[in-house]
Amino acid sequence: MSEAETFDERMEVLRLAMLESARAQSEAARLDERRKIIRAQLVKKFRADGKAVGESEQLAMATDTYENAVNEHYLADLDAGLKKAEAEFLRIKWDTWRTRAANKRAEMKL
């Protein structure tokens, strides 16, 4: 395998990891917004039942629906963080490989 093929393969692995990270971050952001919408809808429902604002907020946050939304967001945020860390690790690994390859070429010229 030539150095160019190895370079291209490593860059493709890094590119795919970065895309996965971006998708995971986007999903976490979407679920965070969904959580906020669910909370607002629940507060609105409790307010329509004549509850005070503070009480409505507490009741909304105590529902299974809101708890599920919080948990979904947490898991998506965790996944996004792990994928970002993996992409960063691959970037560092690629930089290290690139530096070693350059040093090896420089040594061969000596």
Order of alpha helices (4+ residues) and beta strands (2+ residues): alpha-alpha-alpha
